[in-house]
Amino acid sequence: MFGKYVVFDWPGKGEIPVVFPASVFHHDITASINGKFPGVEPVRAGFVELATWMDLGQIRCYGESRTLKLHSDSNIDSLLIETMIKED
């Protein structure tokens, strides 16, 4: 799987990653979330790779969002997304 993500600082909940298809712009996801949840701010963004045959822990976050002017933090963001997947 190849996609994009944005990590939001969610008041009272901490940092929450949102993963979405690569065909969607980071800005569009952020605008949608901000419209429904004022005060939720994007803090990092980039791209994510997770092949269905890979074990958890093989998630790779990298790059940046040009539309949001935010960079990824590979280690932290990969761990956040891995934790989110394990919780489901």
CORSULNOR-V667628 format. One record per residue. N is the residue number from 1. RES is the residue in one letter. SS is DSSP state (H for helix, E for strand, L for the rest). OMEGA is omega in radians with two decimals (none if undefined). D_CENTER is the distance of its C-alpha to the mean C-alpha in Angstrom with 2 decimals. Layout:
{{N | RES | SS | OMEGA | D_CENTER} {N | RES | SS | OMEGA | D_CENTER}}
This chain:
{{1 | M | L | 3.07 | 13.76} {2 | F | E | 3.14 | 12.09} {3 | G | E | 3.10 | 9.17} {4 | K | E | 3.09 | 6.48} {5 | Y | E | 2.97 | 2.82} {6 | V | E | 3.01 | 3.24} {7 | V | E | 3.14 | 4.45} {8 | F | E | 2.97 | 7.75} {9 | D | E | -3.02 | 11.11} {10 | W | E | -3.09 | 12.78} {11 | P | L | 3.13 | 16.54} {12 | G | L | -3.10 | 18.17} {13 | K | L | -3.12 | 15.17} {14 | G | E | -3.11 | 13.36} {15 | E | E | -3.10 | 9.74} {16 | I | E | 3.09 | 7.68} {17 | P | E | 3.04 | 4.09} {18 | V | E | -3.12 | 4.36} {19 | V | E | -3.07 | 4.89} {20 | F | E | -3.10 | 7.88} {21 | P | E | -3.12 | 10.88} {22 | A | L | -3.12 | 11.51} {23 | S | L | -3.12 | 14.32} {24 | V | L | 3.12 | 12.47} {25 | F | L | 3.06 | 12.02} {26 | H | H | -3.10 | 9.14} {27 | H | H | -3.12 | 12.09} {28 | D | H | 3.10 | 13.11} {29 | I | H | -3.13 | 10.15} {30 | T | H | 3.13 | 10.52} {31 | A | H | 3.13 | 14.24} {32 | S | H | -3.13 | 14.26} {33 | I | H | 3.12 | 12.61} {34 | N | H | 3.11 | 14.80} {35 | G | H | -3.13 | 17.73} {36 | K | H | -3.06 | 17.62} {37 | F | L | 3.12 | 16.53} {38 | P | L | 3.14 | 18.11} {39 | G | L | 3.07 | 17.29} {40 | V | L | -3.03 | 13.55} {41 | E | E | 3.04 | 12.27} {42 | P | E | 3.14 | 9.21} {43 | V | E | 3.10 | 9.60} {44 | R | E | 3.13 | 7.42} {45 | A | E | 3.11 | 5.81} {46 | G | E | -3.11 | 6.91} {47 | F | E | -3.14 | 7.75} {48 | V | E | 3.05 | 7.79} {49 | E | E | 3.05 | 11.25} {50 | L | L | 3.09 | 12.74} {51 | A | L | -3.09 | 16.33} {52 | T | L | 3.13 | 17.90} {53 | W | L | -3.12 | 20.69} {54 | M | L | 3.00 | 18.75} {55 | D | L | 3.01 | 18.86} {56 | L | L | -3.04 | 15.98} {57 | G | L | 3.10 | 15.58} {58 | Q | L | 3.12 | 15.55} {59 | I | L | -3.14 | 11.80} {60 | R | E | 3.05 | 11.31} {61 | C | E | -3.09 | 8.56} {62 | Y | E | 2.98 | 10.39} {63 | G | L | -3.05 | 11.44} {64 | E | E | 3.00 | 10.70} {65 | S | E | 3.09 | 10.53} {66 | R | L | -3.10 | 14.21} {67 | T | L | 3.11 | 14.17} {68 | L | L | -3.07 | 12.44} {69 | K | L | 3.11 | 14.05} {70 | L | E | 3.11 | 11.23} {71 | H | E | 3.04 | 10.85} {72 | S | L | 2.92 | 8.67} {73 | D | L | -2.95 | 10.35} {74 | S | H | -3.08 | 10.79} {75 | N | H | -3.10 | 12.47} {76 | I | H | -3.07 | 10.71} {77 | D | H | 3.09 | 7.08} {78 | S | H | 3.12 | 8.91} {79 | L | H | 3.10 | 10.89} {80 | L | H | -3.12 | 8.49} {81 | I | H | 3.09 | 7.23} {82 | E | H | 3.12 | 10.94} {83 | T | H | 3.12 | 12.17} {84 | M | H | -3.13 | 10.47} {85 | I | H | -3.14 | 12.10} {86 | K | H | -3.12 | 15.28} {87 | E | H | 3.14 | 15.66} {88 | D | L | none | 15.98}}
